[in-house]
Amino acid sequence: MKLFERTGKMALGSRLRLLTSKVTEDAARIYELYNVEFSPKWFPVFFVLSEDGEKTITEIANEISHSQPSVSKIIQEMTLAGLVQDNQDSPDKRRNVVALTTKGMTISEQIKVQCTDVDLAIESIISEARHNLWEAIEEWEFLLDEKSLLKRVQEQRKLRESKDVQIVEYQEQYQQAFRALNVEWISTYFKMEEADYKALDNPKEYILDKGGKIFVALYHNEPIGVCALIKMNDPDYDYELAKMAVSPKIQGKSVGWLLGQAIVNTARELGASKIYLESNTILKPAINLYQKLGFKKVIGRSTPYERCNIQMELEIK
């Protein structure tokens, strides 16, 4: 067990397999103790058939959360052992219906006596332990069904890597990156338009000198994302969130989220009450990001962009 003290929680799967191995080894000996010729791995399938009667392989697989090939293999082994038979009473030979044989039903009665002793033995372990493993397993199963371990690791990786992303205000040295990132992004999905060239070729004149802001995301000091907060001459909106672009080489580092937060926080500091943006619904990750930031769909406004088919607003609180 000292190995697991060194590895930490990284070896959770290995530790669970070791515990499973211990329990399974004892389970085989327990069947021998009760003179039952039975393999522990058969038990879930056997239990369903003993409780519910005949079932198809698909029904059994769904009930015990195993794959159909796994259940089929177990059924084959139990058939060789004389515990189950298939399609004996089924009028539809295309459905692989299985049921316990007379021998299987006899063993079922034997196992019921054994199960009583096993249940009491496990209860004794629970009473001696500081933590109830049975309840903990049920809770873990629920939590992992809600969000898998893989998803949780992806989130932690994203969080860790996002800490290496730095959001800075625009300087003239970032003009080329501001243009290049946007041209790359726009050209990937659409075509460059006149309004794009105005902002990207002259960001100081078109955005900064009019009271706007531009933010740059740096990853190890390299510009990987940009976004602008453009001052609007509009009675309904103070600023527009625009020209957000993130390098496709950088994935999973929350760059868009960090840039969006910088834009919203800056607008709030500048006293803005509403921010406006334009996008396209084919950009599902971008739309999801805007919704996460709090933007909601609006209609009825004109736009200089052919590619725009959705407009959104955010009320600053």
N, C-alpha and C positions, 0 to 999 in steps of 0.2 A: 504493500500500500504506500510505501514511501515514494514510489515512482510518481503516484498521483499528487503527492505533496509538491513534487518538483514540477510536474507538467501543468498543474492548476486545472481550471475548468476546460482547457483545450482538449483534454482526454476524456470528456464526459461519455462519449460513445464507447470508448474502450472499457471504461469502468463499468458501464451498464452491461456490456457484453460479458465481462468477467462475472458480474453478479448473476446474470442470466445463466451462464454456464454452471455456476455452483448450484443454483436452484434446479436446473434441468438434470444435472447428474444425480442429485438427491431424488428427484421425481422418478427417474428410472428405477432407482433402488426401492422406492416406496411401492411402485407397482409390483416389483418382485416380492416385497414383504407381504403383500396381500395375494400373492400367487395369481396375478393378472398379467397375461402376455399382452403388453400394450406399450406403444411408443408415446412419450409425452407430447411430441409435436402433433399427434393425431387429435389431441383432446378438444380443441375448439370445434373442429368439424364433427367429431363424435358427439359432443354435447348438443349441438344444434339438432342433429338427427335423432338423438335420444329424447329430446324435449319436444320437438316439433313434428317428428315423423318424416316422411319422404320430402325431399327437396331437390331442386335442380342445382347444378354446380354454380350457376350464376347467382342463385338466391343465397347459397351458402357463402360464396365469396363476398357478396355485398354485406351479409350479416356479420361476418367476422373480420371484415376489412382486409382480406387477403386478395391476391391476384387470382384470376381463374386458372392459369397454369399451375400455380402453387396448390390450389385446392384439388385440381385434377390429379396431380402427382400423389397427394395424400390419399385420395379416393382409390387410386390404383394400388397403393401399398396396403390399404385397409381391405381391399377386395382380395388380394393375395392371402391376407391373414384370415379371410373368411368372415370379416365383420360387417361388410356391406355388400349389397348387390344393386345393379343398376338396370333400369328400364324393364323390371319384371312385370309391373302392373300398369305401365303407361301406355295408353292407346296411341299416343303420338311418339313414334320411335325416333323422331328428330330431336325430341327433348331428352336430354340426359338426366333422367330422374334416378336418384339414389336413395336407398333406405337401409336400415340395419337388418341384418340376418337374424335368425334365431340365436345364433352364437353371440352376435353383437348385443342383442337385447339382454341376454344372460349376463354378459360382462357389464352392461349398463347398471344392472342391479348390484353387482359386486362393487362397482366403483362408487355407488352412492354411499355405501358404508365407509369406504376409504375416504371419501370427500368430507364426511363429518369429522373424522380425526384430523385431516389436513387443515380444515377450517379452524378447528380449535387450536392446533399447533401454531398457525399463523397469528391467530388472535393473541396467543401468549407472547409471541415476538413483539407484536404491536404494543402490548401492555408494558413490556420491558424497555422498549425504545423511547427515546425522547421525542421522536417525530413519527407521525403515522404515514408510512411509506405508501400504503394503499390509497389514502386520500390525496397524497402529494402527486402520485402518478396520474390520478384522475384530473387533478388541477393542471398538471403539465400538459396532458393530452389536450385539454380544452384550450390552453394558451397557445400551444403550437398549431392547433387547428385554426385559431384566429390569425396567427402570424407565424410562419415557419421559422425555423432556426436560420435557414439560408437568408430569408428576408431580413431578419434581425441583424445578421452579420453584415449584409449589404448596407443597412442603415448606419451601423457603427463605422464601417469603412468610409462611407460618405461623410459622416460627421467629422471623423479624424482628418480626412483629406481636405475638407472645407476649411479647416483651421489654418491650412497653408495658403489659402486664398486671401489676398489683401485688396481691399477696395480703396482706391485713391481718386482724388479729383483730377480732372483732365489738365494736362500740360501740353505745350506745343509739340513736345517730343513724341506724344502718343497720336498725333494726327494721322500718320500713315496707318497705324494699327486700327484706329477708329474707322477709317475708310475701308481698309482691306477686310476686316472682319464682317462689316455690313455688306460689302459687295459679295463676299463669298456666301453669306447666309441668304441674301435676297436672290442671287443668281441660281442657287440650288433649287429653289421652289418657284420663283417667279422671274420677272425681268426688271431690270433697273428702269426707273422712271425719272422724269425731270425733277420732281420734288426731292428724290433721293440725292441727285447730284448736287442740288443747292445746299443741302445740309452737310453732306459728306465732304464736298470740296472746300466749303467755307464754314467750318463749325464755329469759329470765333465770331464771324459776322452774323451768321444765321441763327446761332443758338446762344452763345455766351454773352455777346454784346447786348442782346435783347432781354437779359435777366435770367437766362436759363443756366443749367448745369449739365456737365457730362462726367460720368464716372467710369473708371477703368478698373477691371479686375486683373490683378497680377498673380500669377502662380510661379513661384520661384523667380520673381522679378520680370517674368515675361507676360506681356499683355495677352489675355486669353478671352476677355469679354468686355463689352462696352454697353452703355445705356445712357440716354439723354433725357433730361427734364426740360422741356421746351416751354417758354412763357407764351401763353395764348392771349390774343386780343379778342376775348369772347366773354359775353356777360354770364354765361353758364359755367365756364371752367377757367381755372387759374393757370393750370399747366397741363401739358401732354407728356405722357410717358412714351418715348419713341426711340427708334434706332437701337433697340436691344439686340445684340448679337453675341453669340458664344462660339468659340472654336469647336468644330466637331471632333477635334482630337482630344478634347477635354470632356470627359463624361463622368457623371456621378460625383461631382464635387460641389453641388448646390450653388454654382456660379450665378445662374439666373435668379435664384431666390435671394442671394446676397446683394446682387445689383438692384433687384426690385425693392428690397428693404431699404437700401440706401436712398433710392429715389423717393419712396414714400416718406421716410423720416425727414429728408431734406425739405420736401414740400410742406410737411407739417411745421418745420422750423421757420419756413418762409411765410407762414400764415395762410397757406392755401386751404380752401374748403372743399375743392373737388379737383380730381385728376381725371384726365380723359386719355383713351388710347384707341388705336385702330389695329385690327389684325385680320387673320383669315382662319376659318374653322378647320382647314386641313392641318393646321399647326396645333394638334391636340395637346402636346406637352406644354406649349406656350399658353394656350387657353387655360389649362389646368393650373399653371403657375399664377396667372392673373387672378383666377378665382380664389386660389389659396391666399393671395395678397389682399383679397376682399373686393375685387372689381366685379361689377354686375353689368349685364347686357343692357344697352340702350338702343333706341331706333330713331330714325327720322333726321339724321344729320348728313350733310353733304361731305364728300371727301375728295381730295385731289389724287387718290391712289386707285388704280384699276383693280389691284389685288385685294382691296379691303372689302370684306363681306360681313364683318362683325365690329361693332363699336361698343366700348365698355367704359364705365365710370367708377370712380372710387370716392366716396364721401370721407373726408378726413375728420377724424374725431379726436 
